[in-house]
Amino acid sequence: MRIAALLLTVSSVLLAQHPVTVQVDASKSLGPYKPIYAYFGYDEPNYTYAANGKKLIRELASLSSDPVYIRTHFMLATGDGSPGLKWGSTNAYTEDASGKPIYDWTIVDRILNTYIDAGAKPFVEIGFMPQALSTKPDPYHTTWIPGAKNEQYSVGWTYPPKDYEKWGALVNEWVKHAVAKWGKTEVESWYWEVWNEPDISYWHGTPEEYDKLYDYAVDGVKRALPTARVGGPATTGPGSDRAAKFLEQFLEHCVSGKNAATGLTGAPIDFVSYHAKGRPENVGTHIRMGIGKETQDVRRGFEIVHSFAALKDLPIVLSEADPEGCAACSSRVYPQNAYRNGTLYPAYTALMLKNIFDLASAEKTNIAGMLTWAFEFEDQPYFDGFRTLATNGIDKPVLNVFRMAGLMQGERVAVESSGHLSVDTIVSQGVRGESVDVDALATRSSHSIAIMLWNYQDEDVPGEAAEIKLAISGIPQLVGRVLVQHYRIDQSHSNAYTAWKDLGSPTAPTAQQYSKLEAAGQLQLLDSPSWLESHAGRATLQITLPLQAISLVELSW
């Protein structure tokens, strides 16, 4: 047996011998439970209005009572609207022979209408560069091929504008059109984010040229709607020195730099965005996740924002927060991504949700969103290992952790777990070797308590379940019984992937099989709802939680 598997076996035996105690004190508030989970995004805008895209967007919009925000790339890219992996277009801007702008919002409106009609909100990414404005317009259209070097991917759409005034006017016309179509109040509720990852190949300009791009974009937005919410810079993870330096110089520009569009000092910024990614690896016998890397990205970004006194209270949106960086990299071609179909992905996400809340509290930052960069791909094999929330209209296990999060309401409350690993430990060591993180996130509203529990390990190898004693205090003293509903994601619950394999992994499921897979993809109860005695505001449950499993325990009265 390999060392990693042996260590995990030892760890699992210790868990079985020494049950984990999780104590929830619902009388001790940690502040409001912000719906940071309710943010999603993807590269391919033209999948938005495909049949399965529309189905998934309706499901996302319905998973939370709070607004769900959706972000996509290529909203200003030139093309005929044909979808492709890591590509999309709207043809929003072209020019006539004399260089006069031509605006066409047909495809842009189709995308945004899909969100709004479903009850979701646009998180509008202002990018990328239209071909007629690019300083290097050819080549422009890109084809991304899984497994290839794709050296011609970041082409004309990644370059600065040849005319910043026209760039600003394009953004201004877009926002004016949005206000005219959907109304001032609706558009005020959106986010407008300038570009994506300008510290790497999505931007073939200098940091200073990005600052100029930002100035003209924000000026265009604010002239159309002064109360619009605008921000950036959507860098890659600031755990790297390159991204950290880019983020720092941009925030310095917003505070005290010369605004290229207005000539004034500084630039308006209503929220700060950057990305945070993990780093899974194939270690030969199995996949090992890199949750420490994503946690470090989050923490370093919080520290940078907090270092600017004028900006430290701004909302922060992690406008991509994921286990790694390439949604369109199928595990069939990239074996390190084999975690995506099963229960390791949602367990990782549950732990990161708490890590982000804990880091925001420690750094005294205003976290607003943790955006999951995963959607769905059309015309791809079932469960092909893309980083998606659904496959051919079938929901994957990871979508159910967001459904769990959407059932939690009110205030975050105190949790202590004997199986908890500190953020410092996770950053420095991950959750590897003998380490297992068995922990919880809990909320309380006026008539309920909700507790999300997980049993997580970076190593994707078999292990024993954790025996958990869940002790809840802070229930109203006069309540004698509470109704318990226990939801579960594991190998046999809320798991269409297991169901698909049990059916023989069909490449073209029959109508009856498809119906079974749809049902298996929904969030499921572990057992029937039941009533539990509460004494002096306290109740206790015994829970067996398999490795990589997630439970949501709801107590109501």
N, C-alpha and C positions, 0 to 999 in steps of 0.2 A: 504493500500500500504506500502511495506517495505521502510525503511529509505533511502537505497541506490537509489531505483527507484524514490522516491520522490525528493531527492536531484538532481538527473539527470534531472527530469522533470523541476524543478526550473531553473537549468542551461540552459536547452534547450530553455525555454521561454525567458531567458535573452539573449541568442544568437539571437533569432528571433527578439527581440525588439531592440537590439543593434548590427547591422551588423558588421562583422569583416572586417577590412581594411588590405589588404595584399599589401605591396609596394615592387616592385622589381626594383632595380637600376642596369640595365645591364651595366652601365659604371663603376661600382665599382667591380673590381675583388677580389675574396677571394683566388685565386690560382687555380691550375688545378683541374678539376673534375676527380678524380681518379676512375677507375672502380672497386671500392672495393666490389660492389655487385656481381661481376662475379666469385664467388667461391662457390662450392657446394660439398656436401659429404654425405656419408651414411655408415652403418655398413656392409652391405651384398654384398661383391664383386662379387659373382656369379650371382646376378641379373643384372649385368652390360650388359651382352651379351644376356639376354632374349629379346624377341621381344619388349616388352614395355619398357625395359631398354634402348635398342638401339634407340628406337623412342624418348624417353625423352632426351637422351644425344644429339641427333641431334638438338632437339629444344633448349636445353641449349646453345650449341655451336653457334647457329644462333641468339641468342637474343642480342648479342653485337658485335660491330666492333672490340673490344679489345679481347684479349685471355680470354677464360673461363677456369678456373682450376677446376679439379675434384679430390677429395680425398676419399679413402675408407680404412676401417679397414681390418685386416686379410690377408694382401698380402703375408705373409710368413708362414701362419698357415698350419699345416699338415692335410691332408684329401683328399677326392676324388673329391672335387669341388661341392658337393651337397649343394644347398643354404638352408638357414633357417633364422628365425628371429634372429637378432643380432649374426649372425655366418656366416662364410665363410671359404674357404680354397683354396690353390693353389698347395700344395705338392711340393713347390719349392726346399725344402731341405730334404733329407733323408740321411742315412748312410748305408753302407754295413756291413757285419758281423764283419769286422775288424775295423770299425769306420771311414772308408774313406768316405768323403762327396760325395753325388750324387746330382747334380743340375739339375732341370727340370723346364724350364721357360715356358712350354706350356700354362698353365692357366694364369700365370702372363702376358704373351705376348697377350693373347686373351683379357684380360681386358684393357691393355694399348692401344692396337691396336684399340679397340672400341672408345676410346677417340680420338686418333690421326686421325683415318679415318673420324670421324665426324667433325674435325676441332678444338677440344678442346685440353687442355694441362693437363698432369698428375701433380697432387700435391701428390707426392709419400710419403705415410706413411710407414716408415721402421718398420714393426712389423707384426705379433707378433712372439713369440718364437716358432720355429719348435720343434716338440716333441723330436726329436733326440738330441737337444741341451739343452732342459729344465732341470733345476736342480730338478724338480718334474714332470716327464713326465706323470704320471698317477694319477688321471684321466685326460684326455686331451680334448676330444670332448665334447662340451657342448650342451645342449638343453635348449633354453629359452622359457618359457611358460608364456604368458600374465596373470597377476593376481596372479601368484605363487610367493613364496619367492625367488626361483631361487638361493638358497644358494650355489649350485655347478656350478654357471656360471663362475666365475673367477678361472679357474683351470690351468692345466699345461702350457697353452699358455701365462700366465701372469708372469711367473717366470724368473729370471735371467739365463743367459747361464751357462752351466757347464764348458765351455771353451770359454773365450773371444776372443782368437786368431781365433777360428773357426767362431765365430760370425762376427768378422771383415772381415774375408776372404769371408764369405757368402755375405756380403754387397758389398765387392770389386768385386766379380764375377758378381753380379747383375748389377752394374753400367757398368762394362766392356762389359757385354752382351748388355745392352741398347745402348751404344755408337756404338758397332759393328752393331746393328740392325737398329737404327734410325739415327745415325750420331751425331757427336760432337755438332754441332750447335743446333740441336733439343733438345738434353738432357740438354744442358746449359740453355735452357728456362724453364725447370721444377723446381719445388721445391722438396727437399728431407727433410722430417721431421722425426725426430727420436722418435718413439713410440707415445703413446696417453695416456693422463691423468695419468702420473706415480705417482701422489700424492694420488691416490685412488686405488681401487681394480684391475685396469688394470695392476698394477705393484706390485708384491709380493717381493719387494726388498727395500733396504734403499735408501734415496736420494743419498748417496755416490755411491751406486751400479748403480743407474741410470746414474750418471755422468760418471762412467766407461763405461757403455753401450754406452753412447753418444760418448765418446772419440774413442772407437774402431769402431763405426759405421761411424763417420765422417772421421776417418783415412782411412777406407775402401773406402769411396766415393772419397775422395780427391786424393788418390793414383791412382784411375782409371781415374778421371777427375778433375784436380786441380781447374778448373773454375766452377765446379758444385755449385749450391746454396743449402746450408744445414743449418738447424736450428732446434729449439725446444724451450721449452720442452713440449708444448701442455698440460699444466696443466689445471685443472678445474678453475673456476672463482676465480681470486685473491681477490674478495670481502671477501672471507673467509680467516681467519688467516692461516689455514693450507696450502692452495694453495699459498698464498702470500709468506710465508716462503720458500716453495719449489722453487718458481720462483726466489726469491732473492738468495738463496744458489746456484742455478744452474748458474745464471748470474755471481755471484762472482767466481764460478769455471771457467767459460769461460774467465774471465778477469785475474785471478791470481792464480788459482789452478794448481796442478800438473797434467799434462795430463797422464793418465794411459797407453795410447797406444804409445806415443812418448817420454815420460819423460820430455818434454818441459813444459814451463809455459803457462797455458791457453789452450783454445780449440777454434778452428775456429767456428765462428757463423756468418752466412750471413743474417739471419732474426730471430726474436723472435716470438714465437707463444704461445698463451694461449686461453682459452675458456671463453665465457660470456653467461650466461643463465638467463632467467627470472624465475618467479615462479607463475604460475596461481593457483587459488584455487577455489573450489566449495564452495560458501558461502550460499548454501541452496536454494536460489531462482534463482541463476544465476552464471556464471563464472566471476571471477574477475582476470584480468591479473596482472602480477608483473613486469612491465617494469622498475620500479625503481631498482630492483635487477640486471637486465642485465646491465643497465646504470652504476651502481656502480662497477660491475665487470670490465667493460671497463676502467673506470676512474682510478681505483686502479692499474690496470696493466700498464696503461700509466705512472702513477706516478713512479712505480717501475723501469720501463725501463729507464725513463728519469733521475733517480737518479744515474745511472752508466754513467759517463762522456764518457767512451770509447765506449759505446753502444747506447747512446741516439739518434743517427741518423739512427740506423738500421731500416729497414722495419719491421713493426709489422703486423702479420696476426692473426686475431681472427679465429683460424682454426675450431671452432664451435661457432656460435653466433645465439642463438635461444630463443624463448619464454620459453622453459623449456628443460629438459634433455633427454627424452626418445622417440625417433621417433617411435619405435615399440610398444608403449603403446597406443593402440586404445582407443578412448573415450568411446567405448562400455563397456570396462573393467575399464577404468580410467576416470570417468566423468569430472574431472578437465581439460581434454584436449578437451572439446567440441568446442573450438574456431577454430579448424583446417580446417573445410570444407568451412567456410563462409568468410565474408569480414573483420572480426576482425583481422585475421592473416595478410593479406596484409597491413592493416592500421597500425598495430603495427610495421611491418617491415619498412614501409616508415618513421615513426617517429624515429625508431632506426638508420636508415641510416643517418638522419641528426644529431642525438645525437652523433654518432661516429665521423662524420666530425667536429662537434663543439668541442668535447672533444679533438680531435687530434690538433686542432688549439690552444685551450687553454693551453694544456700541451706541445705544440711544439714537437709533436711526428710524426713519419713518418708512417702513417697508409697505409697499402698496400691491405688488404683484410678483408672482413666480410663474412666468409664462412657459408652458410646456410646448416645445417645438415638435409637434407630432400631429398628424392628421390622418389622411388615407390616400392611397394611390389607386388610380383606375387601371384596369386591364393588367393586373399583376396576379401571380398565383396566390392562392390562399395561404396565409401564415408563412409568407416567404422571408420573414425576418427583417422587414423594414421597421423603422421606428414610427409606428402608427398607433392610433387609438382603435382603429377598426380595419378589417380586411374584407373587401367585397361586401360591405354592409353588415358584417358580423363583428360585434364589439369584442375587443380583447380584454384580458384581465385588468390591464392598467387603467382602462376607463372607469372601472368600478371603484378604484381608490378615490377618484375625484367625485364620484357619486357619494361615497362615504363622507368626504370632506364637506360636500354640500348639505348634508343632513345635520351638520354641527352648527350651532347657533349661539349667539349671545356673547358671553365673556369667556376668555381662556381662564382656566383655573389650575391650581398647583397640582403637580404630579411628582411623586418620588418613586423611583424604581430601583430595586436592588440589582437589576440587570442593565442599568443605564451606563453608557459610555459618554464621557465628556466630549465637548466639541474639540478641545485641545487634543485629546487622544485620537479622535477621528481624523483631524487634520494631519497629525504627525504619523499615525500608524494605520489609518483606515480601520476596517472591522475585519481583521484577518487573523490567521493562526488560531489561537485559542479564544479569540474574542468573538462574542455574539452580543448584539444589542437587542435587548428585550425592554421595550419602553412604551410610553403612551403619550398622547396629546388629548386633553380633555376640555370640554366647554360646559357652561351652564346657562340656560335661559330660565324664564320664569317658572316653567313647569316641567323641566327636563334636564338631565345630565347626559352627555354623550362622551364616550371614551373610545378613541382609536388606539388599538394596540398592535404591535408588530414584533416579529421575531426575525431579525435581519443578520445576515453575514455576507461579506464581500465574495466569499468563495462559493461558486455554484456547484456544490456537491451535496449529496444526501446528508441529513443529520436528524437527530432526535427532536421531538417536540419539547417545548418549554411548558412546565407546569406552573401556572400563575395563580397566586392568591390575589384577587382584586378586591381591595378594601375601599369603600366609598364613604366619605363623611360629608356633612354639610347638606344633607337632605332635610327639608323642613321637619321640625320636631313632631308636628301633629300628623304627619303622613305615616300611616301604618304599613302600607303595602305600595310597592312600585311595580309598574309594568315593565318587563325586560324584553327588548327585542335585540337579538344578536345576529348581526350580519357578518358574513365571512367570505374572504377571498382565499382559496387554497387550491389544491389539486382537483378537488371534486365540487367546489362551489364557486359560482361567479366566474367560470373558466371555460370559455368556448374552445380554447386550444386543446385541453384534455378531451373535451367532447368530440372534437374533430378527429383527433388521433384514435379515439375509441370507435369511430365510424370507419376507420381504415384510411384516414387522411385523403378523402376524395378530392380529386382535382376539379370535379364539376358536380357538387352535391345535388341530389334530387330535391324536388320541392319539399318533400317530407324531411329529408336530412337538413335542409336549409332552415326549416322551421325549428327543428331541435337546436341547431347551432345559435339561432337568434335568441331563443329562450335561455340557453346556457350562458350567453354573453351578458345577461342582465345581473344586477346585484341581487344576491339571494340570502335568505335567512339560513342560519346554521340549523336551527330547530324552531319549533313553534313558539310564539310569544307566551310568556308565563309571568305569573305574579310572584314577587319576592318580598319577604318580610323585611321591614325596616324598623330598627329599634334605636330610639334616642338619636335619630338622624343618621344612622349608620346602616350599611348593608354590605354583605360579602358574597363574592362569587368565586368559584373555582373554574379555571379555564385551561384547557389543553390547547396550545397554539403551535402548530407545526412550524418548522423552519420555512422561511419565506412567506408565511401566511400573515394576513391582516384581519383583525376583527374590529367591528364597530359595535359597541354595547350601548344601547340607549335605555335609560331609565326615565320613565315619565309617570306623572301622578295627576 
